[in-house]
Amino acid sequence: MNTMDKHLDKGPAYRQFWFWFVMGLPLIAVVASLASVYIAVHHMDRPVVKNAYDDGLDINQDLSRESKAQTMGLQAHLNFDAHSRILAIELSAQQALPAGPITLLLSHPINDRLDVTPQLKPDGPNRYQAQIPDSVDGRRYFELSTPQWRLVHVIEFPFHQLTINP
């Protein structure tokens, strides 16, 4: 072994600056692409609506349900107990409320996977209770509806008392 060979041999490649300089950029690209795949898989967008016309008709129907709630003079008085996580709803109207099932939807403003539909249990005439999960905190779109009418409002959990008018 001559002196030139001893001078060039500086040990394993991974201990050399130029090895990491040359290999660093492709390694960063691989890590970034794997991160992009993870984000794309776990945060997929909703599919594009195939029939936007029917959805437009549904929106008009929802607006007519809100109009019906307004003509009825419907109000919802909400009481929320943050400790027990129970939401009490008392409905009042100028007209008699039509009988039928009432649905409560608490929509997350950004992530539809966090939407919650708690089960409403009757607690007297025009009174209902629902157990709200611990995951429901912060801003939510509140929708209380039947096939005839609908009340919508933006609420912030936790709250104590709130009255919703159409």
C-alpha positions in Angstrom: 0.0 0.0 0.0 1.5 3.2 -1.0 1.1 6.6 0.6 -1.5 7.8 -1.9 -3.9 4.9 -1.0 -3.5 5.6 2.7 -4.3 9.2 2.1 -7.6 8.4 0.2 -8.9 5.8 2.6 -10.7 7.8 5.3 -13.0 5.0 6.7 -16.6 4.0 6.0 -18.7 6.0 3.5 -21.3 6.9 6.1 -18.7 8.9 8.0 -17.9 11.1 5.1 -19.5 14.5 4.5 -20.0 14.1 0.7 -21.9 10.8 1.2 -24.6 12.6 3.3 -24.5 15.6 1.0 -25.2 13.4 -2.1 -27.6 11.0 -0.4 -29.5 13.5 1.8 -31.7 15.0 -0.9 -33.1 11.7 -2.2 -33.7 10.6 1.4 -35.6 13.8 2.1 -37.6 13.3 -1.0 -38.6 9.7 0.0 -39.6 10.9 3.5 -41.6 13.8 2.1 -43.4 11.5 -0.4 -44.3 9.0 2.4 -45.7 11.9 4.5 -47.7 13.0 1.5 -49.2 9.6 1.0 -50.1 9.4 4.7 -51.8 12.8 4.6 -53.7 11.9 1.4 -55.0 8.6 2.8 -56.0 9.9 6.2 -57.5 13.2 5.1 -59.4 12.3 2.0 -61.8 14.8 0.5 -65.4 13.9 0.0 -66.3 12.6 -3.5 -67.7 15.0 -6.0 -71.5 15.0 -6.1 -72.8 13.2 -9.2 -76.1 14.9 -9.4 -75.7 18.5 -8.2 -79.3 19.4 -9.3 -80.9 17.0 -6.9 -78.7 18.4 -4.1 -79.9 21.9 -5.0 -83.5 20.7 -4.7 -82.7 19.2 -1.3 -81.3 22.6 -0.2 -84.5 24.3 -1.3 -86.5 21.7 0.7 -84.3 22.4 3.8 -85.0 26.1 3.4 -88.8 25.5 3.2 -88.4 23.5 6.5 -86.7 26.5 8.1 -89.5 28.7 6.8 -92.1 26.3 8.3 -90.3 26.6 11.7 -90.5 30.3 11.5 -94.2 30.4 10.6 -94.9 28.0 13.6 -93.0 30.5 15.9 -90.8 27.5 17.0 -88.2 28.1 19.7 -85.8 25.7 21.3 -84.5 26.4 24.8 -81.3 24.5 25.5 -79.7 23.8 28.9 -76.4 22.0 28.9 -74.9 20.5 32.1 -71.1 20.4 31.4 -70.5 18.0 34.3 -73.0 15.3 33.3 -72.8 16.2 29.6 -76.6 16.2 29.3 -78.4 18.5 26.9 -82.0 19.4 27.8 -84.2 20.7 25.0 -87.6 22.3 25.5 -89.6 23.2 22.4 -92.2 25.9 22.3 -94.3 27.1 19.4 -97.3 29.3 18.6 -98.9 26.3 16.8 -99.2 22.7 18.0 -96.1 20.8 17.1 -96.6 17.9 14.7 -95.9 14.5 16.3 -93.0 12.5 14.9 -89.4 11.7 15.5 -87.0 14.5 16.2 -83.4 14.3 15.1 -80.5 16.2 16.6 -77.3 16.6 14.5 -74.2 18.3 15.9 -71.9 18.9 12.9 -68.2 19.7 13.2 -67.4 22.7 11.0 -64.4 21.1 9.3 -64.2 17.3 9.8 -67.4 15.4 9.0 -66.0 12.3 10.8 -66.5 14.2 14.1 -70.3 14.8 13.4 -72.5 13.4 16.2 -76.2 12.4 16.2 -77.1 11.9 19.9 -80.2 10.0 20.7 -83.0 12.3 21.9 -85.1 10.8 24.7 -88.5 12.3 25.6 -88.6 14.0 29.0 -92.2 15.3 29.1 -94.3 17.2 26.6 -92.1 19.0 24.1 -89.0 18.2 26.3 -86.1 16.1 25.3 -82.7 15.0 26.7 -79.6 13.8 25.0 -76.2 12.5 26.3 -73.5 14.5 24.6 -70.2 12.7 24.1 -67.0 14.1 25.6 -65.6 14.5 22.0 -68.1 17.3 21.4 -66.4 20.5 22.4 -66.0 23.9 20.7 -67.9 25.2 17.8 -70.7 23.0 16.3 -73.5 23.4 13.8 -76.7 22.5 15.7 -79.6 21.1 13.7 -82.8 20.0 15.3 -85.3 18.7 12.7 -88.3 16.7 11.7 -89.6 16.0 8.2 -91.8 19.1 8.6 -89.5 21.7 10.2 -85.8 22.4 11.0 -84.0 24.7 13.4 -80.3 25.5 12.7 -77.8 27.5 14.8 -74.1 27.7 15.5 -73.3 26.9 19.1 -70.1 26.7 21.2 -69.8 23.8 23.7 -69.7 24.0 26.6 -72.5 26.6 27.3 -75.1 26.9 30.0 -78.3 28.2 28.5 -79.3 29.1 25.0 -82.5 29.9 23.0 -82.7 29.2 19.3 -85.1 30.9 17.0 -85.6 30.2 13.3 
